[in-house]
Amino acid sequence: MAGSFWHSSHYQQWLLDKQDLLRERQQDLKVLSEEEYQKILIFFANFIQSLGEQLKLRQQVIATATVYFKRFYSRNSLKCIDPWLMAPTCIFLASKVEEFGVISNSRLITTCQTVVKNKFSHAYPQEYPYRINSVLECEFFLLEMMDCCLVLYHPYRPLTEYFSDIGHEDTLYPLAWRIVNDSLRTDVCLNYAPYLVALACLHIACVIQKVDLKQWLAECNVDMDKILEISRQILALYDLWKNYDEKKDIAGILEKMPKPKTSPTTTPTTAGPDGSQQLQQNQHQ
């Protein structure tokens, strides 16, 4: 594991420029508006969160899985690999990287089927179509795309360190932690160092709770323009949520989403017992 963030692959290879991110998404943005694209990423972040909670994973494992998911689609079109398959694959890999332990194959797929049926049937009314061999093959593509850069740094640890310095833990800390979780629904985890994201979430929590930490922030000697930009992106997420009814809108957006030409199947007679043939076709289109 990298000794510090500054020597890690996270810092050296995976802090992405916003313009590069936008350029990589152009193929999908020919079909979707930027807002629709963002809603798709929010939806699958919520799916990953629900899978993780059902599997009783630590929040750090869920956060790692979410960033892996966002990294994959920062370099690939949504039609490259079905996000319904990529989401549990990211959970599967993150649980091993974060030393939570390997999730059993049957438990992973059973949990996907249960969560899709009970919580996401408004978006996917059919039975969850993938089996474990598809996840294992998808994991290979994910590892290859990330060049095995698997160690992530999250805002949770710097946030905890800041609170040990400033106090206010009873009122501010739980709120700031929730804002960090919400920030995973934006691109800030791809664009900015985790300590900056932590400071921005702390800043938003201070504004909400009317706690004055301006002097403390000034003494941190950080680029306040970046803090304000991160804050702006998170607040834009909250603005989007105000008028967004996911259960009503997401099915239509997912219908527009670019898809692999070959659909998954649950029947072994058409493409093998696990759908792996389709995954290979999708990847190389």
C-alpha positions in Angstrom: 0.0 0.0 0.0 1.3 3.5 -0.8 2.8 5.2 2.2 1.1 8.5 1.5 -1.4 10.0 -0.9 1.3 12.1 -2.6 3.2 9.0 -3.7 0.2 7.0 -4.6 -1.3 6.0 -8.0 -4.4 7.9 -6.9 -2.5 11.2 -6.9 -0.1 10.5 -9.8 -2.5 8.8 -12.2 -6.1 9.2 -11.2 -6.8 12.8 -10.5 -8.6 13.7 -13.7 -9.0 17.0 -15.4 -12.6 18.1 -15.8 -12.2 18.9 -19.5 -10.6 15.4 -20.1 -13.6 13.9 -18.3 -16.1 15.8 -20.5 -14.2 14.8 -23.7 -14.3 11.1 -22.8 -18.0 11.3 -22.3 -18.8 12.8 -25.6 -19.9 9.5 -27.2 -22.6 9.1 -24.5 -23.5 12.8 -24.5 -24.5 12.5 -28.2 -27.5 10.5 -26.8 -27.9 11.8 -23.3 -27.9 15.3 -21.9 -25.3 16.1 -19.2 -28.0 16.1 -16.6 -29.3 12.7 -17.7 -25.8 11.3 -17.7 -25.3 12.6 -14.2 -28.6 11.0 -13.1 -27.4 7.6 -14.4 -24.2 7.8 -12.4 -26.2 8.9 -9.3 -28.6 6.0 -9.8 -25.8 3.4 -10.0 -24.0 5.0 -7.0 -27.3 4.5 -5.1 -27.4 0.9 -6.4 -23.8 0.2 -5.2 -24.7 1.8 -1.8 -27.8 -0.5 -1.5 -25.8 -3.6 -2.4 -23.1 -2.6 0.1 -25.6 -2.1 2.9 -27.4 -5.3 2.1 -24.0 -7.1 2.3 -23.2 -5.3 5.5 -20.0 -3.7 4.1 -18.2 -0.8 5.7 -18.8 2.6 4.2 -15.1 2.7 3.0 -15.6 -0.4 0.9 -18.8 1.1 -0.6 -16.9 4.3 -1.4 -14.1 2.4 -3.0 -16.5 0.5 -5.2 -18.2 3.7 -6.2 -15.0 5.3 -7.2 -13.9 2.2 -9.2 -17.3 2.4 -11.0 -16.8 6.1 -11.8 -13.2 5.5 -12.9 -14.3 2.8 -15.4 -16.9 5.1 -17.1 -14.5 8.0 -17.0 -12.5 6.1 -19.7 -15.3 4.1 -21.3 -18.8 4.6 -22.8 -21.8 3.3 -20.9 -22.3 0.9 -23.7 -19.0 -0.8 -23.2 -20.1 -2.9 -20.3 -23.6 -2.9 -18.8 -23.5 -0.8 -15.6 -25.8 -3.4 -14.0 -22.9 -5.8 -14.2 -20.1 -3.3 -13.5 -21.7 -2.2 -10.1 -21.5 -5.6 -8.3 -18.1 -6.2 -9.9 -16.8 -3.0 -8.3 -18.3 -4.2 -4.9 -16.7 -7.6 -5.4 -13.2 -6.1 -6.1 -13.4 -3.4 -3.4 -14.3 -5.9 -0.7 -11.0 -7.7 -1.4 -8.9 -4.5 -1.8 -10.2 -3.0 1.4 -9.5 -6.3 3.2 -13.1 -6.8 4.1 -12.9 -10.4 2.8 -14.1 -12.1 -0.3 -17.9 -12.1 -0.7 -19.0 -15.5 -1.6 -20.1 -15.9 -5.3 -23.6 -17.1 -4.4 -24.1 -14.4 -1.8 -23.2 -11.6 -4.3 -25.5 -12.7 -7.0 -28.4 -13.5 -4.6 -28.0 -10.1 -3.1 -28.1 -8.4 -6.5 -31.3 -10.3 -7.3 -32.9 -9.3 -4.0 -31.9 -5.7 -4.1 -33.0 -5.2 -7.8 -36.3 -6.9 -7.1 -37.1 -5.1 -3.8 -35.5 -1.6 -4.3 -34.9 -1.1 -8.0 -37.8 -2.8 -9.8 -39.0 0.6 -11.0 -35.8 0.8 -13.1 -35.3 -2.9 -13.9 -38.5 -4.9 -13.7 -37.0 -8.1 -15.0 -35.0 -10.7 -13.0 -31.3 -9.7 -12.5 -29.6 -11.3 -15.5 -26.0 -11.8 -14.6 -24.2 -14.7 -12.9 -20.8 -14.9 -11.2 -18.7 -15.9 -14.2 -19.8 -12.6 -15.8 -18.7 -10.7 -12.7 -15.3 -12.5 -12.7 -14.7 -11.7 -16.4 -15.9 -8.1 -15.8 -13.4 -7.8 -12.9 -10.6 -8.6 -15.3 -11.6 -5.7 -17.6 -11.9 -3.4 -14.6 -8.4 -4.3 -13.3 -6.9 -3.9 -16.8 -8.5 -0.5 -17.3 -7.3 0.8 -13.9 -3.9 -0.6 -14.6 -4.2 -2.4 -11.2 -4.2 1.0 -9.4 -6.4 -0.2 -6.6 -5.4 1.7 -3.5 -7.7 4.7 -2.9 -7.7 7.5 -0.4 -11.0 8.8 0.8 -12.0 12.0 2.6 -13.1 10.2 5.7 -9.7 10.0 7.4 -8.7 13.7 6.8 -12.2 14.7 7.9 -11.8 12.8 11.2 -8.4 14.4 11.7 -9.8 17.9 11.1 -12.5 17.3 13.8 -9.8 16.1 16.3 -8.4 19.6 15.8 -11.5 21.8 15.8 -14.0 20.0 18.0 -17.7 20.4 17.3 -17.9 16.7 16.8 -21.4 16.2 18.2 -23.1 18.6 15.8 -20.9 18.9 12.7 -19.2 15.6 12.3 -22.2 13.4 11.4 -23.4 16.0 8.9 -20.0 16.4 7.3 -19.7 12.7 7.0 -23.1 12.4 5.2 -22.0 15.2 2.8 -18.8 13.2 2.0 -21.1 10.2 1.2 -23.2 12.5 -1.0 -20.1 13.8 -2.8 -19.6 10.3 -4.3 -22.6 11.2 -6.5 -20.6 13.9 -8.1 -17.3 14.0 -10.0 -15.3 15.6 -7.2 -13.8 12.2 -6.2 -12.2 12.0 -9.7 -11.1 15.6 -9.9 -9.8 16.6 -6.4 -7.6 15.3 -3.6 -9.5 13.7 -0.7 -8.3 16.3 1.8 -9.8 19.1 -0.3 -13.1 17.2 -0.6 -13.1 16.7 3.2 -12.5 20.5 3.7 -15.3 21.4 1.3 -17.8 19.0 3.1 -16.7 20.5 6.4 -17.3 24.0 5.0 -20.8 23.1 3.8 -21.6 21.6 7.2 -20.4 24.8 8.9 -22.6 26.9 6.7 -25.7 24.7 7.4 -25.1 24.6 11.2 -24.0 28.3 11.3 -20.6 27.5 12.8 -17.9 30.1 12.0 -14.6 28.3 11.1 -13.3 31.0 8.7 -10.2 31.6 10.7 -9.4 27.9 11.0 -9.9 27.4 7.3 -7.7 30.4 6.6 -4.9 28.9 8.7 -5.2 25.6 6.7 -3.3 27.4 3.9 -5.3 25.6 1.1 -6.6 26.9 -2.2 -10.0 28.3 -1.3 -11.1 28.5 -4.9 -10.9 24.7 -5.1 -12.8 24.3 -1.9 -15.5 26.6 -3.2 -15.6 24.8 -6.5 -16.0 21.4 -4.8 -18.7 23.0 -2.6 -20.5 24.3 -5.7 -20.6 20.9 -7.3 -22.0 19.2 -4.2 -24.6 22.0 -3.8 -25.5 21.5 -7.5 -26.2 17.9 -6.6 -28.6 19.0 -3.9 -30.3 21.4 -6.3 -30.8 18.5 -8.8 -32.3 16.3 -6.1 -34.9 18.9 -5.2 -36.8 18.4 -8.4 -35.8 14.9 -9.3 -38.2 11.9 -8.7 -35.9 9.0 -9.4 -38.7 6.4 -9.3 -40.7 8.3 -11.9 -37.9 9.5 -14.2 -35.0 6.9 -14.2 -36.7 4.2 -16.3 -37.0 6.6 -19.3 -33.4 7.8 -18.9 -32.1 4.2 -18.7 -34.0 3.4 -21.8 -32.1 6.1 -23.7 -28.8 5.0 -22.2 -26.3 3.6 -24.8 -26.3 -0.1 -24.4 -24.2 -3.1 -25.5 -25.6 -4.5 -28.7 -25.9 -8.0 -27.2 -28.2 -8.2 -24.2 -27.5 -10.5 -21.2 -29.4 -13.7 -20.8 -30.3 -15.9 -17.9 -30.7 -19.0 -20.1 -27.7 -21.2 -20.6 -28.7 -22.4 -24.0 -28.1 -19.2 -25.9 -24.7 -18.0 -24.7 -23.2 -20.3 -22.2 -24.2 -20.6 -18.5 -22.9 -17.2 -17.4 -23.3 -14.7 -20.2 -19.6 -14.4 -20.5 -19.7 -14.6 -24.3 -21.9 -11.5 -24.4 -19.5 -9.6 -22.1 -16.6 -10.2 -24.4 -18.6 -9.0 -27.4 -19.7 -5.9 -25.5 -16.2 -5.0 -24.5 -14.7 -5.1 -27.9 -17.4 -3.1 -29.8 
